[in-house]
């Protein structure tokens, strides 16, 4: 590592320490006196509502505070980002819970990373005013909602849910059974907005603008569209990490510099850590970072294992990257979820080649829906075929005996030891 790179790392780590000590919001102590009691307050919805099957979850910033409250309300009330609302309900603190696999999910930390320290369940909500948020985010979220409605009109559930997950990372409408099938087969990553989705957006935009603009200007438009897309999709940790890496690649293109994905991964991680040190405890960031690390550094080591597979349709490459990513994330997954999928490899190999065409067809359905609902339904039949295939493949593999094994105890020291071995294995390969 060169002196300049060491200085950059030290600066970013210093910024992270300063932010952690002085600028990260802390729990609003004044509210603890009201825990367990019925309260009323006015606040602004600061993120797009998470609409689920039986309710909608609102992140509300009460007036005069720097933190947020999670409000679970009925779906009967039409609420949007930026609405000022009056909330009535019982104030509670979030509690950790035990998952189906017997693992404790740290729900308190999950919410506190988003500056949420209290919950109001079954809240009564009245809308007081509109347009109190950032106007750019407002129109991006409106565009997302309209796009999602276009897909829902042309496709039925669960195919429409899968289309929304592939394109925008939304997975709130999946049934518990379908969600469990994704986890059992190790395919939950396809509905988590990641570098794959962001890369497709950047590449598509650049190809369009390359037709009539210079490479530098098209790369600039690509960066702009990536930022808008990440914001529209909710700015999740995995999407932000992928967006930062894609922007670094495009900036390198503008300045004529060679792109080093490994360094871009480290820079993206450090930038996010400097902005908010709590990101290191975010499971989506951890898994996204490790999966990308595996694809970059483990794929060359496992490529020889899949030489017997055909290279046509990218099957050999998909197999190698799937194995590499699974090796990278498996220790952390076993520690956090306790689920060891025995069908993950064949399921992913059969599914991933169809993801690009599925995303494209679903995207066309959503876009054409702005022009003609009838025409989008026609395109919906085309998208339905690949969406149905993916869901059916996942269902078949999840239904197999011993599709997954539950490991109830996987100590952290085992996780650390395994990652040390992986790093040693990679370093030996480089030598």
Number of C-alpha atoms within 10 A of each C-alpha: 5 6 8 8 12 10 11 13 17 12 14 18 18 13 19 22 17 14 17 17 11 9 11 17 17 13 16 15 8 7 14 15 9 12 15 13 11 12 14 13 12 18 22 26 25 21 21 23 20 15 18 15 10 10 15 19 20 25 24 25 23 19 13 8 10 13 20 26 23 23 25 22 22 18 15 9 13 10 20 22 25 22 21 25 22 18 21 19 21 18 24 20 16 19 12 12 13 11 11 11 14 14 19 13 15 14 14 16 18 18 17 18 19 16 21 24 24 24 24 25 17 14 18 18 19 16 17 12 12 15 13 14 17 11 12 12 19 20 13 18 21 16 13 19 15 16 19 23 17 23 28 22 17 23 23 12 12 17 24 25 23 25 30 26 22 26 23 23 22 21 20 16 20 19 15 9 9 16 15 16 21 20 19 26 28 24 21 15 17 20 20 22 27 26 20 15 23 26 18 16 17 24 13 13 19 24 15 12 17 15 10 10 13 12 17 17 15 22 26 19 17 26 23 14 18 25 19 16 22 24 17 21 19 19 17 17 22 21 28 26 27 28 27 24 26 26 22 21 19 24 18 15 16 15 9 10 11 9 15 12 16 14 13 19 22 16 20 22 22 21 19 21 20 22 18 18 22 18 18 16 12 17 16 19 22 17 19 23 22 21 22 23 20 23 19 16 20 25 22 16 14 16 16 11 12 16 13 8 13 11 13 8 10 13 16 20 18 21 24 25 23 23 22 25 22 20 20 25 20 21 21 22 17 21 18 20 21 23 21 21 20 19 19 23 18 13 20 21 20 16 18 18 14 15 16 14 13 24 22 15 21 30 22 16 31 28 16 21 25 14 11 12 16 13 14 23 21 13 20 27 15 14 25 20 13 20 26 14 16 21 17 12 16 25 19 13 21 25 14 12 8 14 18 21 13 17 15 15 13 16 12 14 8 13 16 13 11 17 17 12 11 16 14 12 13 17 11 9 12 10 5
